[in-house]
């Protein structure tokens, strides 16, 4: 019954999951086992790039969950992604130990540089992996809980919600740019060495990070799928389509929205945490409103309200971005802008919508 | 004419400094080319070989450092300017110094002081100290005997003179009444320059040190003669400062009462000294009291300054947000490309300036309608091309207009350059309005404040008094009903969007006078504009006005305490919390349409 609900009725999701599983097996094989001369060999650069896309896909999944199923458009999901990333970055920074430029075993380089006396209290515990991982979900979750509780309780919806989430992420960006915040200011956190005892630079670690990202994405997809197909999910869709009617039918709309929002923020936090060791840096740029809006575009391109569409969208847009920025850097912003316009005007259901329409036509 | 003069002498140094005549040594290298005039104490860089520094007891470098430290650009310039006009008078007058009685000499000295020539204080000081010599020639050469050693110089040209020439000169005699008169005349010489700027500068210099009560009589005289109100003000202040040093405590109290009104930092320093050191407790009390009153006035002016900064920031926000308020309020369209429309307006200003160079005022005035048209047309094109297909889907509109903003930015970057474009300001827009030493207001900000209010009123009139405004409001209130009554809603939408975009363009003209004009400039305003609209509510334009001014004030009053970035963060947090209390802003839209 559960299998049928989760997988069998979801042909697109099944395809994406199978592809992801195949990647988990094939990418490490192509990178580690096949010799560099082989035409099927995948360089470590590609492994890291694909790993980065996987974390973006996870962020897109988090956004699709709230936008596609509860009609909550967050233009500030980068806030949760960034906070998760910073939590991971803090763990990695503490792992540098005395290998920094100043060789201080207690304080990260930038703190020595800014002449801190001791570690600020909010850095305590980040030398422990389990604590850092807890913070990766707790900090974004807590922020989402407070922010969402305030917003949904007073029925801030639609465009207003979108704008205040943007204010949130903008405020965070300004705050993290300040050196006084104790998060490395402008430069952020970088120069990482180890993650749970393995060198972040090592090829094996990168492949492992890739595999973990893919597995986390698969797990997150199944969890999200479980939520949206449950009774909880059906209420959410009712909220999305007619909020007042759902409220008048006796549902506590704000509770449904709030818990979904918190879950989505936690997913975004995990995505950020997986992103940081693979790119090797986290800085306040992750909080720029542009990044958050771009993430919404991934979902729009893939097709909102289908979950797997978000994954497809994240890969499609970021793949195109990687290709354009190396081949035609001048054209990229034109292409991105045009993509925004074309998708919203002509493809309101995204890439997934094309397949769906074709399938329906085939059925008829 | 190479007229410069140099007096070696420690006491003169002290004296000239006391009267605020510390001359710069910066331009001594121009001896042969420029009529440079430098009075420095103790050292002459050109002829250092002849004037043994050890003889003077100081090494020239430190003396130069000392003079450079007290260098004053205004004074330096003033010395050059005055020289040409008055030099001839001084040449003639000075030759009459040795002749006649003490009374004649006093009259000549008075005339000399009245010339305002910068050499005069030095010559008179030498006369006072009995170091001014005259040769037996006809007409006589007037020489200044160096304070130490046997050398000296020509009083007019500053050329060094051999010791035997000095020895042949006869001392010009002075007696005590003349000495007293001379002390005052030296003060006269420093503050009777023909140019009011120079007089003001001399007076400011006088204030830096304790002002001697000996020159009171002269100051009284100058107060009578002075025509420039600002210099009169300074004179009265200096006179009051001089009276702080008289023996009569009544007079001291009187002058403290007068000084209460001054905001000059020099006055505050002197009052501090009086408040701690004066022997009379009553005077000390009065000085303390005056200081408190000055402090509270300074606080008031600082508050006024913050108020002005707040209004100015608010006017910028108003300009940036008001176009958005129209498109959002009337059409429910979230236009993320609004900032880029502002940018287009700013680029139009730059473009017109490059088309008609040299006519800055004209090009700015031309730029206002031009920017309205250009940005408005871009807006109409956006509406017809994209937005009209997305009505009723505000979140999709948001994404589509964001895409348009990226395209516009990149277009500008490709067409012109990714670098900022220089936009010049006409004279009447630069500089500032000087109110008092604490408060001065930038003209550009004043004009932009006026301009923003003007745009606001114009828009209000369009919305309330024209048939377009009527239709726009009808569509905003109830779209299907308006259509049923024969309003062409599509046409109204296009014009409304064009109007909002045009206003953004006009805002760009104003903002080009304040900030850098570059492809990214729009992004700086988009979030702020949204905050204003969300805070003020979309019900009416007054909401935007109150929202913009409120946020501007809040930011500027927080800034002195928290710094700019933290102030901005706090304002953002405030808005996030405010929206919880009033989800539709300060002035929400009312009626049935509000829920749609």
Interface residues (C-beta under 8 A of the other chain):
Chain A: X73 X75 X147 X150 X151 X153 X154 X155 X156 X157 X158 X159 X160 X162 X163 X164 X166 X167 X168 X170 X171 X174 X175 X177 X178 X289 X290 X293 X296 X297 X300 X330 X333 X334 X336 X337 X338 X339 X340 X341 X343 X344 X345 X348
Chain B: X332 X334 X336 X386 X389 X390 X393 X394 X395 X396 X397 X398 X399 X400 X402 X403 X404 X405 X406 X407 X409 X410 X411 X413 X414 X523 X527 X530 X531 X534 X565 X566 X568 X569 X572 X573 X575 X576 X577 X579 X580 X581 X583 X584
